[in-house]
Amino acid sequence: MTIKIYIDGDACPVKDETYKVASRYGLQTFVVSNSFMQIPRSPMISRIIVEVGADAADDWIAEQVAAGDVVVTADIPLAARVLAKDAHAIAPYGRAFTKDSIGLALAQRSLMEHIRSTGEVTGGPPPFSSAARSQFLQALDQAIAREQRRRR
């Protein structure tokens, strides 16, 4: 069974980087979104358009992902679902979620949601930088290489 890569496609700033790494390893990649998205013409890259809905793309990915697969997402609840299936979850800015770190990430997310619900302006994420892109490439490459070694 080969490793598959799933990209939570809506607003993902590292799709092109993911395609390049996936191509280098010869891995099937699925770009999942709620609307049409341009993807490279390749038999190894598939576009999946799900119904419109808050978690439709997340639900599709969580249903399809298998142990050892890699999911690129900034969505912390999706990352938790992926980790529960013994797959890898990597944020576009290079953070590899782990079973040890996901609880804290979920708690921080919940706290920030609560703060925002009180009307507090918390600002958004920092601008996406070349350093974040580099960290992402390193984390993705490490996850794939580690999984390939584990499977041997």
Secondary structure, 3 states (H helix, E strand, C coil): CCCEEEEECCCCCCHHHHHHHHHHHCCEEEEEECCCCCCCCCCCEEEEECCCCCCHHHHHHHHHCCCCCEEECCCHHHHHHHHHCCCEEECCCCCEECCCCHHHHHHHHHHHHHHHHCCCCCCCCCCCCHHHHHHHHHHHHHHHHHHHHHHC
